Amino acid sequence: MLVTQSLRRLYDLYTCSKMKSNPLCLYNIDSYFFLGKYFYIVIYDVNVLSADDLGPPPSTAINQNETFAKVVFKPTVVQQAKIAQNGILGDFVIRYDVNREKSIGDIQVLNGYFVHYFAPKDLPPLPKNVVFVLDTSASMVGTKLRQTKDALFTILHDLRPQDRFSIIGFSNRIKVWKDHLLSVTPLNIRDGKIHIHHMSPSGGTDINGALQTAIGLLNNYVTHNDIEDRSVSLIIFLTDGKPTVGETHTLKILNNTKEAARGRICIFTIGIGNDVDFKLLEKLSLENCGLTRRVHEEEDAGSQLIGFYDEIRTPLLSDIRIDYPPGIVEHATKTLFPNYFNGSEIIIAGKLADRKVEQLPVEVTASNSKKFVMLKTKVPVEPQKVGNDVPGSPRPKGDGQGDPNHIKRLWSYLTVKELLSSWVQSNDEQEKEQLRQRAQALAVNYHFLTPFTSMKLKKPTLHTGGLEDIHGMSAATGPEMVMQSLRGAGLQPGPTLKKPYDPRIKISKTSVDGDPHFVVDFPLSKLTVCFNIDGQPGDILRLVSDHVHSGVTVNGELIGAPAPPSGHKKQRTYFRTITILINKPERSYLEITPNRVILDGGNRLVLPCNQSVVVGSRGLEVSVSANANVTVTIQGTIAFVILIHLYKNPAPFQRNHLGFYISNSRGLSSNCHGLLGQFLNQDAKLIQEPAGHSKNLTNSPLPPAGGTSETILKVKGHRVPVVWKQRKIYNGEEQIDCWFARNNAAKLIDGEYKDYLASHPFDTEMTLGSETSSLNS
């Protein structure tokens, strides 16, 4: 029996060494080897080095003193390339704390308002009773379910020995792993991972049934177990859809959940994708002392789930109550909190009824794992100097009348947040209207952007120094909008939001799109020429190269796909990435894919392509029309349009890809080169051969009959045989007639195909024409 168990454990370890993501693995296997008749396994522990031990990433600069800290993260392109080929994508997390002299927290009083920061430390963690509820309906098939499973594997290993846990999967059926909560042991963790590993997507979505089952597990455990330590009961609920099975009425699901939980169980919800009923999840969390998060379709659901769990992984206190004498304090924000988690902070703000009071009594009561906690103190209310001594920080205005009371502004901000939460939870229309009006009035008075207000950006005019409207951006989802003006004098330089671009954009003929098909327009001659380039997947093509003169370079990276069964090609290629580099007046770059736009011009921004937005900074404007196009305007004289082609159910030969269109080339120099750039600012004409029989065919749709003549395009000193062809512009709005150059445009373009290959997406070197500089120059 002992030998059998040893062999079984040896097999498990060997399996881990071959498949590191295997759910059976309790260890991290570095390597294995045989020596004689013995089998050796090298095991390492990834938890030996914590995130703190690794230090900040390269290029991070930290400047701080006793009252101020500034963190700058500005990696160069080379530093990013060392980490990942397409740059760094992820969360930049800054963890910090402040010195706290009193256990009751930090209390500040200024001009009749106070703020209380409560963040105790050095407390033992409370035990958790947690049920993980995972949507396994058919819509979770593929990446979403795989990422979620991987995240739960990580979370299970993070549970503490004093915790209890269980797992529920739900579709149209509720699949409970165990009918009771289990203690955290290596064997239970392994069995839990196996259960998650075997979950498969099918059926509909019974949200009500899953919640009732999870609440029942937690209530049964608390009722039937004599728990010596105080504990907190949590549900972590993840779904990507709406209720379709069982109880589907939203109000009934909310009432059923609230009645079953009875304020004893906190529900934390995560909604994935665009089809989720996020309002339902938000209400479930608000009504049951939890939080909610939304994960967009293109985001990594696994990393979002782990990040969300990190916020609630260590409860330190429960049932926190903070009291101030009612005769001294009025209009205080929320003072009752079900739980306090390590790394978070409780903030209360309020108004003093009497500004002349000399002391503010404060009493805090709470429970931790072993005892009931009560803290009392009296805070001296002393006159404080109005101002801000932190270097480099702005002075917020309280009410538009020049009041710099930042504590009053914080009180109004917290009050608006609580009013908005109450508005979401309320089902009474009269009550909702009253809450809306109160939140709106405070937001307008203190210049907060909320669902009931909108923002208007202004900038100084060049001649008068006054202010002129540029664009407005509405965030209004409520019954009424209130317009605000945020004066430009207080704005810091950097990207600004403007009105989203109209997706029905008029684009030019000069372009490359599809497989890839190139089109060049010669407006002076009223000629349009087209050609194909058959590249290889992974090739990076130089489309526009004017780095030395205008400072602009455009590169496009190809992705491959199988050819259609009836096609003559062996494969298709499309552009999956367009990179635009700008070197004047300041260096910046854009990397555009069908899913997102990365803009690095001093401040790095990542813009999803499924949301409309406009950002602008230092002569560069980027406009995203959701799932339609991206327009890049440089110094007002150069404009490129990148069309986004997405397929809901792509055929094997289809790929999500991009098309590149030159909308305005006035700012590009006469020395511009590249597959498209070399034809800008050029003229062309058609002649008919044989020699001695020349005829200008500029306005002729077809070459003359006769059968012995050949149509020749003369451009840049080249003589190129061409044929008449129709080609579709990929915005889907028009067909164009063009003269087609065969054989990969061999006689049309300067040099050879290989001369237009870039070594990497950020390469600005061009061997043809006058472009000889590189990115590092």
N, C-alpha and C positions, 0 to 999 in steps of 0.2 A: 504493500500500500504506500509506504514512504517513497519507494522508487518511482511508483506511478505518479505521485504528486510532484516529485522532483522533476520528472520528465515533462509533466504538464506545465510547470512553471518555466522550465527551460524553453519549451515550445512558445509560451507566451512572450518571453523575452526575445526569442529569435524573431517572432512575428513583428514585435515592436521595432527591431533593428532594420527590418525590411520595409515596414510601412509605419513611418513615424506618426501618422495621423490616425492609426488604428485605435478604435475606442477601447480596446483591451489594455492599452498601455498605461501603466502607472509610473513608468520611469522614462527618462530620456536616454536613448541608446546612442552613444557616440560611435562605437565600432564593435566588431566581434572578430574573433579569430580562433583557429584550432592550433594547438601545440601538442603534438603527440596524440594521445587519446583524450586529452582534456579540451573542453570548450570554454573559452574565456570571453566575457562580455565587459565592455567598458561603459559604465553608467555615469552620466553627469547630471547635475541639478541646475536647471536654468535659473532657479530662484536664488542662487548664491550671489549673483550680481543684481542688485535692485536698480530701478531706473535712476535713483539718486546717485549711485556709484558711477554711472556712465558719464555723468557731466552733461553740460549743454551741448547741442550739436554745433558743428563748425560754423564760424562767422557770427556766433551769438556774442553780443556785447552787453554787459550789465553795469550800469552806473547807479549807485545808491548811496544815501547817507541815512541819518536817523529818521528822517521824515519823508524821504522821497526815493523812488526807484524807477529806473527807466531801462527797459529791455528792448534791444534792437536785434532782429534776426534778418539778415540780408545775405543769403548765400549767392555766390556767383554761379554762372552757368556751369563752370567746370566743377564746382563743389556739388552742385545738384546732380550732374552726370555721374559722379562717383557713387552716389547713393542709388539712383535709378535712371534708366535710359531716358525716360520722358520727364525727368524732374521729380520734385518731391510733392506727393499728394497725401494729405492726412491732417490730423489735428496738431496744432502747435500748442502744447499745454504748459501753462505757467502755474506752478504751485508755490504759494507763499503764505506767510502768517505775519501777524504784527505782535509786538510786545504787549502783554496784558498784565497789568500789575494786580488787579483785583479779580477774585474768583467770580464775582457777580457780573463782571464784564466792564466795558468801557462806556461811560455816559458823558455826553457833551450837551451843554446848554448854551443857547445863543438867542438873545432878543425875544424871549418868550416861547421858544420852541426847543425841544430836546430830541436827542437820538440815543438809543441804547443798543450797543453791539454786545451780543452774548454768544461766546464761542468757547466753552470750557474745554480743557484738555486734561491729559493724564487720567482719564477715567477708563475703567474696564469696560469692554464692549458688552452690550446686551446680547443674549442668545437670540437667534432668528429662527422662526418657524416659517419656512418659505415654500410656496408651491409655484413651480414653473409651468405656465399654461401656454402651449404652443399650437398655433393654427397649422393643421396638416391637410387642409382642403386642397382641391385640385389646382387652385390658382397659385399655390406655393411651390409648384414643381420647378426644379432646376436650381439656379444659383441662390435664390432667396432661402430655400430650405437648407441647402448645403451650408451656406454661410451661418445661418442660425444654429445649426447643429454644432459646427466648429466652435462658435461662441459659447454655447452651453457646456461643451467639454471643458473649456477654460474656466468657466464660472464654477462648475462643480468642484474643480480642484481648489478653488479659493474658499470654499465653505470651511468654517471652523468646527472643531470637534464638538462644541456645545450646541451647534445648530441642529435643526431637524429639517428634512426636506422631502418633497415628492415631486412627481412629474405627471402632467396630463397632456395628452395630444387630443385635438378635437377636429372633427369635420362634421359630417352629418351624424357621426357616432362619437361618443365620449370614451376615450381610451385611457384608463387610469393605470399607471404603472403598478402601484400598490394601494390597497384600500386604507392605508394609514401612513403617517409620517415616519421616516426612518432616521436613525442617528447617522452621523457622518463617520463612516469607517472606510478604509481602502476597498473592502469588498463591496459595500453598498455603492460607493462612487463608481466602481467598475461596472456593476450591474446596471446602474443608472445610465451610464454611457452606452452600454450595449442596447438598452431599450431605446434611447434616442437614435442610435445608429440605424435601427431597424424601422423607424418611422417612415411611412411612405405616403405621398400625397394622393388624395382621392376624395370625392364627394363634396358636400356643401359646407356651410359655416353655421354651427350652432353655438353662438356666443353666450346666450343665456344659460344653456345647459352646462357649458364648460365652467362658467363663473360659479354657478350654484354648486357644482361638484367640488370645486376648489375650496369654496367657503366652508362647505360641509366637512371636508378633511381637516381644515384648521380648527373649526369649532369643536369637532369630536376630540381632537388631540388635547386642546386646552381643557375641555370639560372632564375628560376621563383620566387625566394625568395630574398628579400632585406635583406641580412644578415648583421647586424650591426657589430658583432664581426667577426674577421677572424676565419676560421675553416680549418680543414684538412679532406680530404675525403679518406676513407680507404675501401678496400675490404679484408675480411678474407675468403680465399677460401680453402676448404678441400675436397680431393678426394682420392680414393684408386685404381684408374685405369687409363686406356688410353682412348682417345677420340674414341668412337665407333659409335656415332650417329651425324648427321648433318655434319659440317665441321670437317674432321678428319686429314687434312694435317697440320703438325706442323707449318710450316713456315707461312701458311695463318692464323692460329689461332694467332700466335705472331703478325703478321702485323695488323690484324683486331683489336686486343686488344690495341696495341700501338697507332694506328690511332684514336680509340674511346676515349682512356684515355687522350691523348694529354698532358701527363706530369703533369696533375692536380690530378690524382688519383693514390694512391700507393696500390699495390696489394701484399698481404702477403699470401703465399701459404704453405699448409701442405700436404705432401704425406704420405699415410699410406700403409704399407706392401711392398711386393716384386714385385707386378705387376704394380705399379704406374709408369707413365712416368715422372721420376724425372727430367730429363734434360729439359723437357718442362716446368715444374713448376719453375725450377731454372731460366730459361730464362725469364719467365713471370715476376718474381719478380725483376730480375736484370734490365730489360728494363723498369720497372714501379716503380722505387724507393722503392722497398719493400725488404723483406727477405723471405727465404724459410727454412723449417724444414722437416726432414724425420723421420717418426715414424716406427720403425721396427715391424714386425708382432707380436712378443711376448710382445711388450711394451704396456703400458696403454695409449691409444690414448687420453683419456679424460684429464689426468694429463698433457700430453705433450701440448695439446691445451691451457689449462689454463696457463701453464708456458710461452708459446709463446705469449699469449695475454698480460700477465703481462709486457712483454718487451715494448709493444706499447700502453698500456692503458692510458698513460698520456702524450700527446704531449704538449711541452712548447713553442717551436719556430718553425717557418716554413721559407722556403726560406733563408737559412743561407748562407752567402757568406763571405769568409775570404780572404782578399787581402794583399799581400806583394809587395813592389816595384819590378818590373821586373828587374831593373838594379842591385838590391842587392841580390835577391833570384832567383835561377835556380833549375830546377828539383824538384819542390815541388809536393807532392802527392795531392790527391783530395782536392779541396777547396770549392766546391759547394755541399750543402746538403739540400735535400728537407724538412726534418723534424728533430727535435731534441726531443727525448723522455726522460722523467724523469728517472734517474737511469742509463742512458747511458753516453757516453763520446765521443766527437769528437776529433780525433787526426790527426794532420797534421805534416809531417816532410819534410825537404828540405835541400838543399845545398846552402851555401852562395857563391855568385859569387866572393866576395872579403873578404878574411879572416880578413883584417885589418879594416873593417868597425867598427865604434864605437857604432852605434845604429841601431836597426832593427825596422822600422815603421810597425805597424800592424793595420788593419782596419777591423772590424766585422760589418756586416749589417744583420738584420733579422727582422722578424715580430712576435709579440706575439698577444695575444687576443685583445688588445685595440689599439696598436700603432706600429709604425715603430721604430726599435731600431738601433742605430749606436754607436759603441764604437771605440775609437782610443787611441793608446798609442805608445810610443817608448821604446823599451826594450834595456837597456845597454848590449853591447856585451863585456863581461869581460873575461880575461884569466881564465880558470878553471883548477883546479887540476885534472889530469887524475887518476882515481881510483874509488873505491867503498867503502864507509864507512859503508854500511849496514852489520851488523854482520851476518855471516853464509850464505851470498849470493855469488854465483859464479861470476867470471869475464868473461863475454862473449868475445870471440875473433871476431874481425871484419872481417878480410879477410884472415885468415890463416897465416898471417905474424906477429902475436903477437900484433896487434892493438886493445887496449881495449876500443875503442870508442863505447859505447853502443848506443849513439844517431845515429851514422852512421848505426849501425846494425838495429836499429828500422826503419830508413828510407828505408833500403833495404827490410826489411820484408813487410812494407806497400806497397812498390812499386811492389814486387812480387805478393801480393794479388790482387792489381789492374790490373796487367797484366793478371793474371789468370781469373779474372772476364771478362776482355775484350776478352780473348780467348774464353770463353764460349759463349759470346754474338755474336761473329763475325760469319758470314756465308761466308766470302771470304777466300779461302784456302791460298792464298799468304799472306794475313794479319795475319791469324792464325799462319802460320809458323814463321813469323817475331816476333810475340808476344811470341810464344813458345821459340824461341831462346834467346830472351832477359830475359824471366823469368828463363830459365834454367841456363843461365850464372850467373845471380845474385844468384840463389839458390846454385849452386856449390861453388861460391866464398865465401858465408857466411854460408854454411853448413845447408841449409834448406831442409827438406823433402817435396817434392811437387809431383804432378802427373807426372812430367817429370824427376824426379830423384829417386834414391833408396838409401837405407842405408845399410851399412855393419858394423856389430858389431864385435869388437875384444876384447880379454881379455889377461891379462898377462899369460905367461907360468910359470909353477911351477919351472922349473930348470934354465932357462936362464934369466928370467925377461923380455924377449922380448914380442912381440905380435903375437898371432896366430889367424887365422880366425876360427870362430866357425860356424856361419850360417849367411845367408843373407836374408833380407826381402824386397821384391820389392813392390814399390808403383807406378810402372810405368803404365800409361794408355795412354801416348802420343806416338808419332811416334818413339821416340828414348829414350834410357835409358842412364843416366850418373851415374857411381858408385861413391859413397862417402865413405870415411873412417872416422868414428867418434872415436877418440882415447880413449881407456879405461881409461886413467888417469883422464879424466874430468867427468867420470860417477859416479853417486852416487850409493851406494849399494841398491839393491832392485830388483824387477822383471825385467827381460830383455826379449825382443822379439827375437824369433828365427824362424827357418823355420818350417812351419806347418807340422804336422806329416802325413805320408802316410796313407790314410784311409784303404788301403788293408793290414791291419796288420795281422801278423801271431800270433794267440793267442793259449793259452794252453788249455788242456782238463779240468784241475781242475777249476771248475766254478759253478755258479748258475745262471740260466736264466729261462725265461718263467714263468711257473705256480706254484711255482718255482721248477725247476728240478735241482738237485745237481749232479755234476760229480766229481769224485776224481781219479786222475791218480797216480798209483804206478809204476814209471818207472823201478825200479830195478827188480821188479817181472813181468814187462810187463803186468800188470793187470789194468783194468779200472772198477771202481765200481760206481754205480749210485743209487740215492734214491730221494724220494719226501718228501717235508715237507708241510703239509696242515695247514697253519697258519690262523689267523684272520686279516681282514683289520685293520690297525692301529698298529699291532704288529711290534716291532722293534727287528730284529734278530741280534745276535752277529755272524758275519761271520768269522772274524779273531780277536784274542785277544792275543796280545803280548806286552801289555802296559808297564810292568815292565822291560822287557829285551830289545827289539828293540825299544820300545816306540810307537808301531803302533797298532791301533785298527780300525776295519772296521765294521760298523753297516749298516743294510738295513731295510728300512721301507716299509711295505706292503700296497698296495691299493687293494680294492675289485672290482669285476666285476661279472655280472651274468654268469652262465655256459651256454654253447651252448645247444640248445634244445635236441640234440642227446647225450649229455654227461652224465656221471654217477655221476658227482659232482653237488652239490647244488650251488657252487660259485667258481670263480677263484680268485687267488691272484697273484699280480705282485709286483716287487720292483719299487716304484716311486722315492725313494731317497736313495742314497748311501752316507754315511758320513764316511770320513777317518780322523782319528785324529793321529797326529804325536807329540810325546813329546820329541824327541831327534833329533838333538842337542838342538833345540829350539822348543817351542810349536807352533803348527799351526794346522789348520783343513781345510778340504774341504767338501763342501756340493754339491752334484751333482744331478741334476734332468734332465729330457729329454730336458729342455729348457735352463738351465743356470748352470754355475759352480761358486760357491762362494769360493774364496781362501782367507783365513785370516791367514797370517803369519807375522804379524807386519803391513803390508800395505794391506788393504782389497781390493780385486779385484772382480768384477762381470763380468764373461765372457759369452756371449751368445753362445749357442751350434750350432747356424746356421752359425758361422764364424770360419774359421780355424786360429788358433793362438797357439803359444807356449810361456809360461812364466816360468821363473826359478829363484829361489832365495834360498840361504843357503842350498844347497843340495837337494832341492825339485824342480822337474820339472813337469809341467802340460801341456799336449799337447792335443788340441782340433781339431779333424777333423770334418768339418762341417756336422752336422746331421748324423754322423757315429759312432764316438767313442771318448772317453776321456782316455788318457794314463797318469798314475801317476807314476813317478819314484822317489824313495826315496834313497838318498845317493848312487845311482848307483847299489845297491844290492837288492832292492825290487821294483817290478813293477807290477802294477795292470792295467787291461784294462776294461773299462766300456763301453759296447755296448749300443747304443741309438736305441730304436725301436720306430718308429713313424708311424702312420697310417693317410693317407689323408682322407679316408672315413671309419672310424672304425665301425665294427659291434658292436652291443650292448655288446657282451662279450669281446671286445678288449679294451685295454687301452695303451696309450703311456707309455713305461716302460723301465727299464734298465736291463742289464745283467752284472754280475761281474765275471771277469776271473783273475786268479793269473798267471802272465806271468813269474815272477822271484821271488823266495822265499828264495834266498841264505842268505839274511840279517835277516830273521826271525829266532828266536831261537828254540831250540829243545823243549822248554816248551810252545810253541805257542799253543793256543786252539781256540775254536769257532767251528761253524758247519763245516767249511772247514779247519780251521787252525789246528785242532787236528790231521789231517791225513798227514800233511806235515812232511817230514823227517821220515816217518814211512814205514814199509815194510808189505807186506801181502802175503798170499798164499792160494790156494784152495785145499781142500781135498774132498774125496768122502766117504760118510757113507752109509751103517752101519759100526759100529766099527769093526776093524780088516781088513777092506778092504779099505785101504788108497791108494790113487793114486794122484800124483801131476798133476794138470790139467792146469798148467800155460799157455801152448801153445796150449791148446785145445779150439777150438771155440764152442764146444757143450759138455755137459756132456755125459758120456757113456750110451749106451742103456741098458735096463734091467728092468726099471720101478720100482725097489725096492730101488735104491740108491738115495741119496740126496746130493746136492753140498753145501759145507760149506766153508765160507770165514773166515779165521783166521787172525785177525788184532788186535793189542793192547790188547791181551788176550781175546778178544771177539770171540765167535763162532756164525756166522750169516748165516742162510739159504739164499741162493741167487739163482736166475734164470737168464738165458741168455736172453739178450734183445738188441735191436737196438735203438739208440737215436740220434737225430740230434743236432749237435752243432749249436748254434743260429747265428753264423756268416754266415750261409747259404752255407758254402763251403764243408762241409763234414758230413758224417754219422759216428757214432762210435758204436762199439760193447762193451757192458758193462755187468757186473754182477749186477743185480738189487736186492736191499734189500727192502723187503716189509714192510708194517705196520709203515709208517712214520719213518723208520730207527730205530725202537725202540731198537733193539739189537745191532745196529751198533755204534751209538753215545754214548758218556759218558752221564750218567744222563738221564733227561727227557727234553721234549720240553721246558717246562717252565724255565729250567735252562739257556736257551739261549736267554731269553727275556731281553732287555735293558729297563730301565725306561724312557730314553729320547735319542734323536739321539747322544748326546755328552757323553753318559755314557760309562765309561771305566772299570767299575767293573765287574769281572767275578768270579762266585762262584765255578766253576769247575777248575781243574788244579791248577796251582800255581798263577793265576792272582787274586789278592786280593785288589789291589789299586783302587782308584777312580779318577775321573776328578779333584776333589778338593785336591788331595794329593800333 
